[in-house]
Amino acid sequence: MTLSVLLVDDSKFVRKGISKELPIIFGDRELIFSEACNGNEALELLYSTSYDIVFLDLTMPEKNGYEVLQELKEKGIKANIIVLTADIQPESERIVRSLGAVGYMEKQRPLNREALMKVLQEINLL
């Protein structure tokens, strides 16, 4: 089964890190990646394509992750959105989950594979 993944982060380094980790985690499953470097690009892609997993940063130019989540919620678009952010305040997690995010994890360098696997298991993708 092929999984489609949208990586939304203004850091090319972060997008590259996730795209290198996921094939290790998913093994033989084919992955198709799309990328967006800001919230407006993400919304364009999310309006036109359905993704199995969306990794969304909160702090980006043009439209931040909160605004992306709010707009998707207002339009009734649901997706498996995992927020990957340096902002790990409990209030931030509460807000993004209320806006429809299904996962929330701290952005670390290198990416914490075990934490990512745990989030993927929690949403039944592993």
N, CA, C and O atoms as CSV, one atom per row, in Angstrom:
chain,resi,resn,atom,element,x,y,z
A,1,MET,N,N,0.840,-1.190,0.000
A,1,MET,CA,C,0.000,0.000,0.000
A,1,MET,C,C,0.880,1.247,0.000
A,1,MET,O,O,1.814,1.358,0.795
A,2,THR,N,N,0.581,2.164,-0.882
A,2,THR,CA,C,1.317,3.418,-0.992
A,2,THR,C,C,0.762,4.435,-0.010
A,2,THR,O,O,-0.453,4.550,0.152
A,3,LEU,N,N,1.648,5.173,0.645
A,3,LEU,CA,C,1.245,6.248,1.546
A,3,LEU,C,C,1.656,7.579,0.933
A,3,LEU,O,O,2.795,7.747,0.495
A,4,SER,N,N,0.718,8.527,0.905
A,4,SER,CA,C,1.043,9.871,0.437
A,4,SER,C,C,1.282,10.758,1.648
A,4,SER,O,O,0.502,10.766,2.601
A,5,VAL,N,N,2.379,11.504,1.589
A,5,VAL,CA,C,2.831,12.303,2.729
A,5,VAL,C,C,3.052,13.739,2.280
A,5,VAL,O,O,3.699,13.987,1.262
A,6,LEU,N,N,2.515,14.680,3.039
A,6,LEU,CA,C,2.767,16.096,2.807
A,6,LEU,C,C,3.626,16.628,3.943
A,6,LEU,O,O,3.264,16.518,5.115
A,7,LEU,N,N,4.765,17.205,3.586
A,7,LEU,CA,C,5.685,17.790,4.557
A,7,LEU,C,C,5.580,19.313,4.470
A,7,LEU,O,O,5.899,19.906,3.440
A,8,VAL,N,N,5.131,19.936,5.556
A,8,VAL,CA,C,4.927,21.380,5.557
A,8,VAL,C,C,5.827,22.002,6.615
A,8,VAL,O,O,5.555,21.909,7.812
A,9,ASP,N,N,6.890,22.629,6.164
A,9,ASP,CA,C,7.833,23.279,7.066
A,9,ASP,C,C,8.660,24.255,6.247
A,9,ASP,O,O,9.024,23.962,5.108
A,10,ASP,N,N,8.956,25.406,6.818
A,10,ASP,CA,C,9.771,26.378,6.085
A,10,ASP,C,C,11.242,25.981,6.073
A,10,ASP,O,O,12.035,26.594,5.358
A,11,SER,N,N,11.617,24.986,6.835
A,11,SER,CA,C,12.996,24.499,6.849
A,11,SER,C,C,13.157,23.303,5.918
A,11,SER,O,O,12.571,22.243,6.142
A,12,LYS,N,N,13.952,23.485,4.880
A,12,LYS,CA,C,14.232,22.381,3.961
A,12,LYS,C,C,14.919,21.240,4.706
A,12,LYS,O,O,14.706,20.070,4.389
A,13,PHE,N,N,15.749,21.583,5.703
A,13,PHE,CA,C,16.461,20.586,6.501
A,13,PHE,C,C,15.475,19.666,7.222
A,13,PHE,O,O,15.667,18.450,7.256
A,14,VAL,N,N,14.427,20.244,7.794
A,14,VAL,CA,C,13.422,19.450,8.509
A,14,VAL,C,C,12.657,18.562,7.529
A,14,VAL,O,O,12.445,17.380,7.798
A,15,ARG,N,N,12.244,19.127,6.393
A,15,ARG,CA,C,11.520,18.325,5.398
A,15,ARG,C,C,12.382,17.160,4.920
A,15,ARG,O,O,11.893,16.042,4.762
A,16,LYS,N,N,13.655,17.424,4.692
A,16,LYS,CA,C,14.575,16.377,4.246
A,16,LYS,C,C,14.741,15.304,5.329
A,16,LYS,O,O,14.775,14.113,5.021
A,17,GLY,N,N,14.845,15.727,6.594
A,17,GLY,CA,C,14.995,14.778,7.700
A,17,GLY,C,C,13.816,13.830,7.815
A,17,GLY,O,O,13.995,12.629,8.020
A,18,ILE,N,N,12.608,14.367,7.684
A,18,ILE,CA,C,11.410,13.522,7.769
A,18,ILE,C,C,11.368,12.572,6.578
A,18,ILE,O,O,11.055,11.391,6.729
A,19,SER,N,N,11.681,13.089,5.402
A,19,SER,CA,C,11.607,12.244,4.204
A,19,SER,C,C,12.663,11.141,4.202
A,19,SER,O,O,12.522,10.158,3.475
A,20,LYS,N,N,13.709,11.287,5.000
A,20,LYS,CA,C,14.708,10.218,5.136
A,20,LYS,C,C,14.309,9.217,6.214
A,20,LYS,O,O,14.631,8.034,6.103
A,21,GLU,N,N,13.617,9.669,7.251
A,21,GLU,CA,C,13.225,8.801,8.366
A,21,GLU,C,C,12.050,7.898,8.025
A,21,GLU,O,O,12.046,6.721,8.386
A,22,LEU,N,N,11.066,8.432,7.341
A,22,LEU,CA,C,9.842,7.667,7.103
A,22,LEU,C,C,10.065,6.364,6.335
A,22,LEU,O,O,9.450,5.360,6.694
A,23,PRO,N,N,10.908,6.321,5.299
A,23,PRO,CA,C,11.140,5.026,4.639
A,23,PRO,C,C,11.745,3.987,5.573
A,23,PRO,O,O,11.483,2.794,5.420
A,24,ILE,N,N,12.541,4.415,6.526
A,24,ILE,CA,C,13.121,3.489,7.506
A,24,ILE,C,C,12.003,2.944,8.400
A,24,ILE,O,O,11.957,1.749,8.693
A,25,ILE,N,N,11.112,3.825,8.822
A,25,ILE,CA,C,10.020,3.439,9.714
A,25,ILE,C,C,9.010,2.526,9.009
A,25,ILE,O,O,8.567,1.529,9.578
A,26,PHE,N,N,8.651,2.870,7.774
A,26,PHE,CA,C,7.613,2.128,7.061
A,26,PHE,C,C,8.136,0.941,6.263
A,26,PHE,O,O,7.349,0.169,5.716
A,27,GLY,N,N,9.448,0.789,6.190
A,27,GLY,CA,C,10.022,-0.374,5.522
A,27,GLY,C,C,9.685,-0.460,4.051
A,27,GLY,O,O,10.038,0.431,3.278
A,28,ASP,N,N,9.001,-1.531,3.651
A,28,ASP,CA,C,8.733,-1.802,2.241
A,28,ASP,C,C,7.582,-0.989,1.652
A,28,ASP,O,O,7.358,-1.041,0.443
A,29,ARG,N,N,6.858,-0.250,2.465
A,29,ARG,CA,C,5.729,0.523,1.924
A,29,ARG,C,C,6.243,1.661,1.047
A,29,ARG,O,O,7.206,2.345,1.393
A,30,GLU,N,N,5.598,1.844,-0.066
A,30,GLU,CA,C,5.976,2.937,-0.963
A,30,GLU,C,C,5.444,4.250,-0.398
A,30,GLU,O,O,4.299,4.329,0.046
A,31,LEU,N,N,6.291,5.277,-0.420
A,31,LEU,CA,C,5.910,6.598,0.075
A,31,LEU,C,C,6.021,7.603,-1.065
A,31,LEU,O,O,6.996,7.605,-1.816
A,32,ILE,N,N,5.018,8.448,-1.182
A,32,ILE,CA,C,5.049,9.536,-2.151
A,32,ILE,C,C,5.018,10.836,-1.360
A,32,ILE,O,O,4.089,11.084,-0.592
A,33,PHE,N,N,6.045,11.664,-1.555
A,33,PHE,CA,C,6.185,12.906,-0.793
A,33,PHE,C,C,5.814,14.118,-1.623
A,33,PHE,O,O,6.144,14.216,-2.805
A,34,SER,N,N,5.119,15.042,-0.971
A,34,SER,CA,C,4.893,16.392,-1.493
A,34,SER,C,C,5.402,17.328,-0.415
A,34,SER,O,O,5.427,16.973,0.763
A,35,GLU,N,N,5.807,18.524,-0.816
A,35,GLU,CA,C,6.355,19.483,0.145
A,35,GLU,C,C,5.749,20.862,-0.044
A,35,GLU,O,O,5.399,21.269,-1.151
A,36,ALA,N,N,5.638,21.568,1.079
A,36,ALA,CA,C,5.217,22.969,1.079
A,36,ALA,C,C,6.088,23.700,2.095
A,36,ALA,O,O,6.403,23.159,3.155
A,37,CYS,N,N,6.471,24.922,1.770
A,37,CYS,CA,C,7.344,25.656,2.696
A,37,CYS,C,C,6.618,26.780,3.425
A,37,CYS,O,O,7.245,27.544,4.160
A,38,ASN,N,N,5.297,26.892,3.230
A,38,ASN,CA,C,4.517,27.849,4.006
A,38,ASN,C,C,3.062,27.396,4.034
A,38,ASN,O,O,2.675,26.461,3.334
A,39,GLY,N,N,2.277,28.064,4.840
A,39,GLY,CA,C,0.889,27.666,5.029
A,39,GLY,C,C,0.026,27.804,3.784
A,39,GLY,O,O,-0.856,26.979,3.551
A,40,ASN,N,N,0.267,28.834,2.981
A,40,ASN,CA,C,-0.520,29.002,1.763
A,40,ASN,C,C,-0.283,27.865,0.782
A,40,ASN,O,O,-1.230,27.343,0.194
A,41,GLU,N,N,0.970,27.479,0.603
A,41,GLU,CA,C,1.282,26.341,-0.266
A,41,GLU,C,C,0.623,25.066,0.260
A,41,GLU,O,O,0.093,24.266,-0.511
A,42,ALA,N,N,0.665,24.888,1.575
A,42,ALA,CA,C,0.066,23.702,2.183
A,42,ALA,C,C,-1.425,23.638,1.895
A,42,ALA,O,O,-1.945,22.588,1.518
A,43,LEU,N,N,-2.111,24.756,2.072
A,43,LEU,CA,C,-3.553,24.774,1.833
A,43,LEU,C,C,-3.886,24.476,0.374
A,43,LEU,O,O,-4.832,23.741,0.092
A,44,GLU,N,N,-3.119,25.040,-0.550
A,44,GLU,CA,C,-3.334,24.743,-1.975
A,44,GLU,C,C,-3.275,23.239,-2.224
A,44,GLU,O,O,-4.133,22.675,-2.903
A,45,LEU,N,N,-2.246,22.596,-1.661
A,45,LEU,CA,C,-2.094,21.150,-1.848
A,45,LEU,C,C,-3.206,20.372,-1.160
A,45,LEU,O,O,-3.732,19.408,-1.715
A,46,LEU,N,N,-3.560,20.790,0.045
A,46,LEU,CA,C,-4.592,20.078,0.801
A,46,LEU,C,C,-5.988,20.232,0.187
A,46,LEU,O,O,-6.837,19.360,0.369
A,47,TYR,N,N,-6.232,21.319,-0.529
A,47,TYR,CA,C,-7.514,21.503,-1.205
A,47,TYR,C,C,-7.624,20.638,-2.455
A,47,TYR,O,O,-8.725,20.304,-2.893
A,48,SER,N,N,-6.477,20.277,-3.025
A,48,SER,CA,C,-6.515,19.554,-4.298
A,48,SER,C,C,-6.167,18.067,-4.187
A,48,SER,O,O,-6.447,17.293,-5.102
A,49,THR,N,N,-5.562,17.672,-3.073
A,49,THR,CA,C,-5.076,16.301,-2.937
A,49,THR,C,C,-5.368,15.786,-1.540
A,49,THR,O,O,-5.325,16.541,-0.568
A,50,SER,N,N,-5.662,14.515,-1.443
A,50,SER,CA,C,-5.848,13.866,-0.148
A,50,SER,C,C,-4.531,13.173,0.242
A,50,SER,O,O,-3.938,12.460,-0.568
A,51,TYR,N,N,-4.091,13.383,1.459
A,51,TYR,CA,C,-2.841,12.797,1.951
A,51,TYR,C,C,-3.129,11.860,3.108
A,51,TYR,O,O,-4.038,12.092,3.906
A,52,ASP,N,N,-2.332,10.786,3.188
A,52,ASP,CA,C,-2.457,9.867,4.308
A,52,ASP,C,C,-1.890,10.464,5.591
A,52,ASP,O,O,-2.417,10.228,6.678
A,53,ILE,N,N,-0.813,11.239,5.460
A,53,ILE,CA,C,-0.163,11.872,6.608
A,53,ILE,C,C,0.283,13.270,6.201
A,53,ILE,O,O,0.808,13.476,5.107
A,54,VAL,N,N,0.064,14.236,7.108
A,54,VAL,CA,C,0.555,15.600,6.904
A,54,VAL,C,C,1.375,15.969,8.126
A,54,VAL,O,O,0.890,15.895,9.255
A,55,PHE,N,N,2.615,16.364,7.899
A,55,PHE,CA,C,3.458,16.888,8.967
A,55,PHE,C,C,3.438,18.400,8.838
A,55,PHE,O,O,3.787,18.939,7.788
A,56,LEU,N,N,3.032,19.090,9.897
A,56,LEU,CA,C,2.798,20.525,9.839
A,56,LEU,C,C,3.579,21.248,10.932
A,56,LEU,O,O,3.449,20.949,12.119
A,57,ASP,N,N,4.391,22.205,10.497
A,57,ASP,CA,C,5.091,23.092,11.427
A,57,ASP,C,C,4.122,24.191,11.852
A,57,ASP,O,O,3.210,24.533,11.098
A,58,LEU,N,N,4.305,24.746,13.042
A,58,LEU,CA,C,3.440,25.831,13.498
A,58,LEU,C,C,3.953,27.203,13.097
A,58,LEU,O,O,3.161,28.105,12.826
A,59,THR,N,N,5.271,27.371,13.057
A,59,THR,CA,C,5.858,28.680,12.803
A,59,THR,C,C,6.404,28.728,11.387
A,59,THR,O,O,7.472,28.187,11.099
A,60,MET,N,N,5.649,29.390,10.499
A,60,MET,CA,C,6.035,29.500,9.091
A,60,MET,C,C,5.623,30.871,8.567
A,60,MET,O,O,4.774,31.541,9.155
A,61,PRO,N,N,6.231,31.281,7.461
A,61,PRO,CA,C,5.832,32.553,6.852
A,61,PRO,C,C,4.480,32.442,6.151
A,61,PRO,O,O,3.997,31.344,5.872
A,62,GLU,N,N,3.894,33.569,5.879
A,62,GLU,CA,C,2.639,33.742,5.146
A,62,GLU,C,C,1.436,33.272,5.936
A,62,GLU,O,O,0.557,34.076,6.247
A,63,LYS,N,N,1.373,32.005,6.267
A,63,LYS,CA,C,0.291,31.470,7.094
A,63,LYS,C,C,0.905,30.443,8.017
A,63,LYS,O,O,1.571,29.513,7.560
A,64,ASN,N,N,0.689,30.599,9.316
A,64,ASN,CA,C,1.295,29.643,10.245
A,64,ASN,C,C,0.432,28.380,10.372
A,64,ASN,O,O,-0.660,28.295,9.810
A,65,GLY,N,N,0.945,27.418,11.114
A,65,GLY,CA,C,0.254,26.144,11.267
A,65,GLY,C,C,-1.099,26.261,11.943
A,65,GLY,O,O,-2.033,25.538,11.595
A,66,TYR,N,N,-1.213,27.166,12.905
A,66,TYR,CA,C,-2.511,27.377,13.558
A,66,TYR,C,C,-3.544,27.849,12.538
A,66,TYR,O,O,-4.685,27.387,12.535
A,67,GLU,N,N,-3.129,28.777,11.673
A,67,GLU,CA,C,-4.046,29.310,10.666
A,67,GLU,C,C,-4.439,28.236,9.643
A,67,GLU,O,O,-5.585,28.181,9.197
A,68,VAL,N,N,-3.478,27.392,9.283
A,68,VAL,CA,C,-3.770,26.283,8.367
A,68,VAL,C,C,-4.812,25.360,8.998
A,68,VAL,O,O,-5.807,25.012,8.361
A,69,LEU,N,N,-4.582,24.970,10.237
A,69,LEU,CA,C,-5.523,24.086,10.935
A,69,LEU,C,C,-6.906,24.725,11.061
A,69,LEU,O,O,-7.921,24.060,10.854
A,70,GLN,N,N,-6.943,26.006,11.398
A,70,GLN,CA,C,-8.217,26.720,11.545
A,70,GLN,C,C,-8.978,26.749,10.227
A,70,GLN,O,O,-10.184,26.502,10.200
A,71,GLU,N,N,-8.284,27.047,9.137
A,71,GLU,CA,C,-8.943,27.108,7.834
A,71,GLU,C,C,-9.467,25.735,7.407
A,71,GLU,O,O,-10.576,25.625,6.885
A,72,LEU,N,N,-8.680,24.709,7.627
A,72,LEU,CA,C,-9.127,23.357,7.290
A,72,LEU,C,C,-10.365,22.977,8.100
A,72,LEU,O,O,-11.304,22.379,7.575
A,73,LYS,N,N,-10.354,23.329,9.378
A,73,LYS,CA,C,-11.498,23.020,10.239
A,73,LYS,C,C,-12.745,23.756,9.759
A,73,LYS,O,O,-13.831,23.179,9.700
A,74,GLU,N,N,-12.581,25.034,9.417
A,74,GLU,CA,C,-13.721,25.823,8.949
A,74,GLU,C,C,-14.300,25.265,7.659
A,74,GLU,O,O,-15.510,25.342,7.444
A,75,LYS,N,N,-13.466,24.706,6.801
A,75,LYS,CA,C,-13.918,24.171,5.522
A,75,LYS,C,C,-14.318,22.692,5.616
A,75,LYS,O,O,-14.746,22.094,4.628
A,76,GLY,N,N,-14.173,22.108,6.815
A,76,GLY,CA,C,-14.579,20.723,7.017
A,76,GLY,C,C,-13.636,19.703,6.397
A,76,GLY,O,O,-14.040,18.574,6.120
A,77,ILE,N,N,-12.381,20.091,6.176
A,77,ILE,CA,C,-11.397,19.183,5.594
A,77,ILE,C,C,-10.655,18.488,6.721
A,77,ILE,O,O,-10.034,19.133,7.565
A,78,LYS,N,N,-10.729,17.159,6.723
A,78,LYS,CA,C,-10.052,16.376,7.761
A,78,LYS,C,C,-8.846,15.681,7.158
A,78,LYS,O,O,-8.879,15.222,6.016
A,79,ALA,N,N,-7.780,15.613,7.947
A,79,ALA,CA,C,-6.553,14.949,7.499
A,79,ALA,C,C,-5.815,14.443,8.730
A,79,ALA,O,O,-6.022,14.935,9.839
A,80,ASN,N,N,-4.955,13.458,8.521
A,80,ASN,CA,C,-4.091,12.972,9.605
A,80,ASN,C,C,-2.915,13.934,9.738
A,80,ASN,O,O,-1.839,13.703,9.187
A,81,ILE,N,N,-3.142,15.016,10.481
A,81,ILE,CA,C,-2.128,16.056,10.625
A,81,ILE,C,C,-1.363,15.846,11.923
A,81,ILE,O,O,-1.935,15.798,13.012
A,82,ILE,N,N,-0.060,15.724,11.768
A,82,ILE,CA,C,0.841,15.631,12.909
A,82,ILE,C,C,1.615,16.933,12.982
A,82,ILE,O,O,2.368,17.271,12.069
A,83,VAL,N,N,1.426,17.657,14.065
A,83,VAL,CA,C,2.161,18.899,14.257
A,83,VAL,C,C,3.550,18.546,14.776
A,83,VAL,O,O,3.702,17.830,15.766
A,84,LEU,N,N,4.539,19.059,14.093
A,84,LEU,CA,C,5.942,18.848,14.446
A,84,LEU,C,C,6.513,20.233,14.699
A,84,LEU,O,O,6.704,21.006,13.760
A,85,THR,N,N,6.790,20.559,15.972
A,85,THR,CA,C,7.113,21.935,16.313
A,85,THR,C,C,8.116,22.034,17.453
A,85,THR,O,O,8.283,21.101,18.238
A,86,ALA,N,N,8.771,23.170,17.528
A,86,ALA,CA,C,9.655,23.458,18.651
A,86,ALA,C,C,8.843,24.012,19.829
A,86,ALA,O,O,9.341,24.057,20.954
A,87,ASP,N,N,7.607,24.431,19.580
A,87,ASP,CA,C,6.729,24.982,20.607
A,87,ASP,C,C,5.992,23.840,21.297
A,87,ASP,O,O,4.932,23.410,20.842
A,88,ILE,N,N,6.558,23.351,22.397
A,88,ILE,CA,C,5.988,22.162,23.052
A,88,ILE,C,C,5.217,22.502,24.326
A,88,ILE,O,O,5.156,21.697,25.256
A,89,GLN,N,N,4.633,23.688,24.362
A,89,GLN,CA,C,3.839,24.080,25.522
A,89,GLN,C,C,2.535,23.286,25.543
A,89,GLN,O,O,1.929,23.067,24.494
A,90,PRO,N,N,2.096,22.854,26.727
A,90,PRO,CA,C,0.838,22.097,26.806
A,90,PRO,C,C,-0.342,22.850,26.177
A,90,PRO,O,O,-1.220,22.227,25.579
A,91,GLU,N,N,-0.368,24.163,26.304
A,91,GLU,CA,C,-1.462,24.952,25.733
A,91,GLU,C,C,-1.450,24.875,24.202
A,91,GLU,O,O,-2.506,24.827,23.572
A,92,SER,N,N,-0.270,24.862,23.618
A,92,SER,CA,C,-0.160,24.750,22.160
A,92,SER,C,C,-0.726,23.413,21.688
A,92,SER,O,O,-1.455,23.351,20.699
A,93,GLU,N,N,-0.384,22.355,22.401
A,93,GLU,CA,C,-0.900,21.043,22.030
A,93,GLU,C,C,-2.422,21.011,22.147
A,93,GLU,O,O,-3.101,20.470,21.274
A,94,ARG,N,N,-2.949,21.575,23.200
A,94,ARG,CA,C,-4.410,21.603,23.381
A,94,ARG,C,C,-5.077,22.338,22.215
A,94,ARG,O,O,-6.091,21.883,21.685
A,95,ILE,N,N,-4.507,23.466,21.827
A,95,ILE,CA,C,-5.089,24.268,20.748
A,95,ILE,C,C,-5.064,23.508,19.424
A,95,ILE,O,O,-6.082,23.431,18.737
A,96,VAL,N,N,-3.915,22.948,19.060
A,96,VAL,CA,C,-3.832,22.281,17.755
A,96,VAL,C,C,-4.711,21.033,17.706
A,96,VAL,O,O,-5.274,20.706,16.661
A,97,ARG,N,N,-4.824,20.351,18.817
A,97,ARG,CA,C,-5.718,19.175,18.835
A,97,ARG,C,C,-7.177,19.613,18.704
A,97,ARG,O,O,-7.971,18.932,18.055
A,98,SER,N,N,-7.533,20.736,19.311
A,98,SER,CA,C,-8.909,21.234,19.178
A,98,SER,C,C,-9.195,21.684,17.743
A,98,SER,O,O,-10.350,21.732,17.321
A,99,LEU,N,N,-8.141,22.010,17.003
A,99,LEU,CA,C,-8.292,22.419,15.603
A,99,LEU,C,C,-8.205,21.238,14.641
A,99,LEU,O,O,-8.311,21.423,13.429
A,100,GLY,N,N,-8.013,20.028,15.165
A,100,GLY,CA,C,-8.072,18.846,14.321
A,100,GLY,C,C,-6.779,18.067,14.145
A,100,GLY,O,O,-6.782,17.034,13.476
A,101,ALA,N,N,-5.682,18.524,14.719
A,101,ALA,CA,C,-4.442,17.746,14.613
A,101,ALA,C,C,-4.605,16.430,15.361
A,101,ALA,O,O,-5.189,16.391,16.443
A,102,VAL,N,N,-4.084,15.349,14.776
A,102,VAL,CA,C,-4.205,14.035,15.409
A,102,VAL,C,C,-2.947,13.639,16.169
A,102,VAL,O,O,-2.955,12.672,16.932
A,103,GLY,N,N,-1.872,14.381,15.962
A,103,GLY,CA,C,-0.621,14.089,16.641
A,103,GLY,C,C,0.163,15.364,16.896
A,103,GLY,O,O,-0.053,16.382,16.238
A,104,TYR,N,N,1.071,15.300,17.852
A,104,TYR,CA,C,1.834,16.482,18.256
A,104,TYR,C,C,3.168,15.993,18.791
A,104,TYR,O,O,3.214,15.192,19.724
A,105,MET,N,N,4.247,16.472,18.200
A,105,MET,CA,C,5.542,16.062,18.716
A,105,MET,C,C,6.570,17.173,18.578
A,105,MET,O,O,6.445,18.069,17.743
A,106,GLU,N,N,7.581,17.088,19.415
A,106,GLU,CA,C,8.645,18.081,19.427
A,106,GLU,C,C,9.581,17.886,18.240
A,106,GLU,O,O,9.981,16.771,17.905
A,107,LYS,N,N,9.912,19.015,17.618
A,107,LYS,CA,C,10.872,19.008,16.519
A,107,LYS,C,C,12.267,18.958,17.129
A,107,LYS,O,O,12.658,19.854,17.877
A,108,GLN,N,N,13.002,17.922,16.811
A,108,GLN,CA,C,14.365,17.758,17.324
A,108,GLN,C,C,15.307,17.461,16.174
A,108,GLN,O,O,14.890,16.980,15.120
A,109,ARG,N,N,16.577,17.752,16.386
A,109,ARG,CA,C,17.615,17.413,15.409
A,109,ARG,C,C,18.618,16.505,16.085
A,109,ARG,O,O,19.235,16.924,17.064
A,110,PRO,N,N,18.811,15.307,15.626
A,110,PRO,CA,C,18.051,14.679,14.547
A,110,PRO,C,C,16.646,14.332,15.016
A,110,PRO,O,O,16.347,14.345,16.210
A,111,LEU,N,N,15.807,14.026,14.059
A,111,LEU,CA,C,14.424,13.664,14.352
A,111,LEU,C,C,14.394,12.448,15.269
A,111,LEU,O,O,15.136,11.488,15.064
A,112,ASN,N,N,13.539,12.495,16.274
A,112,ASN,CA,C,13.418,11.409,17.243
A,112,ASN,C,C,12.544,10.305,16.642
A,112,ASN,O,O,11.317,10.394,16.666
A,113,ARG,N,N,13.180,9.276,16.111
A,113,ARG,CA,C,12.474,8.189,15.428
A,113,ARG,C,C,11.475,7.493,16.356
A,113,ARG,O,O,10.353,7.197,15.945
A,114,GLU,N,N,11.872,7.233,17.594
A,114,GLU,CA,C,10.982,6.530,18.527
A,114,GLU,C,C,9.719,7.352,18.804
A,114,GLU,O,O,8.616,6.806,18.846
A,115,ALA,N,N,9.885,8.664,18.993
A,115,ALA,CA,C,8.724,9.534,19.248
A,115,ALA,C,C,7.814,9.572,18.027
A,115,ALA,O,O,6.590,9.556,18.158
A,116,LEU,N,N,8.409,9.623,16.850
A,116,LEU,CA,C,7.628,9.628,15.618
A,116,LEU,C,C,6.866,8.316,15.457
A,116,LEU,O,O,5.693,8.319,15.084
A,117,MET,N,N,7.521,7.215,15.733
A,117,MET,CA,C,6.852,5.911,15.636
A,117,MET,C,C,5.687,5.831,16.615
A,117,MET,O,O,4.635,5.283,16.285
A,118,LYS,N,N,5.865,6.369,17.802
A,118,LYS,CA,C,4.801,6.354,18.806
A,118,LYS,C,C,3.584,7.131,18.311
A,118,LYS,O,O,2.452,6.669,18.453
A,119,VAL,N,N,3.814,8.309,17.730
A,119,VAL,CA,C,2.701,9.116,17.212
A,119,VAL,C,C,2.012,8.367,16.069
A,119,VAL,O,O,0.783,8.343,16.010
A,120,LEU,N,N,2.767,7.763,15.174
A,120,LEU,CA,C,2.194,7.017,14.051
A,120,LEU,C,C,1.379,5.818,14.550
A,120,LEU,O,O,0.338,5.491,13.980
A,121,GLN,N,N,1.855,5.168,15.609
A,121,GLN,CA,C,1.108,4.056,16.190
A,121,GLN,C,C,-0.193,4.539,16.824
A,121,GLN,O,O,-1.222,3.872,16.724
A,122,GLU,N,N,-0.144,5.710,17.482
A,122,GLU,CA,C,-1.328,6.259,18.134
A,122,GLU,C,C,-2.451,6.550,17.133
A,122,GLU,O,O,-3.631,6.486,17.480
A,123,ILE,N,N,-2.078,6.868,15.894
A,123,ILE,CA,C,-3.108,7.163,14.888
A,123,ILE,C,C,-3.295,5.986,13.910
A,123,ILE,O,O,-3.865,6.137,12.829
A,124,ASN,N,N,-2.797,4.820,14.325
A,124,ASN,CA,C,-2.982,3.565,13.588
A,124,ASN,C,C,-2.411,3.565,12.176
A,124,ASN,O,O,-2.995,2.979,11.264
A,125,LEU,N,N,-1.276,4.220,12.000
A,125,LEU,CA,C,-0.605,4.180,10.714
A,125,LEU,C,C,0.601,3.243,10.728
A,125,LEU,O,O,1.224,3.013,9.691
A,126,LEU,N,N,0.926,2.707,11.892
A,126,LEU,CA,C,1.998,1.717,12.018
A,126,LEU,C,C,1.455,0.478,12.685
A,126,LEU,O,O,2.191,-0.486,12.891
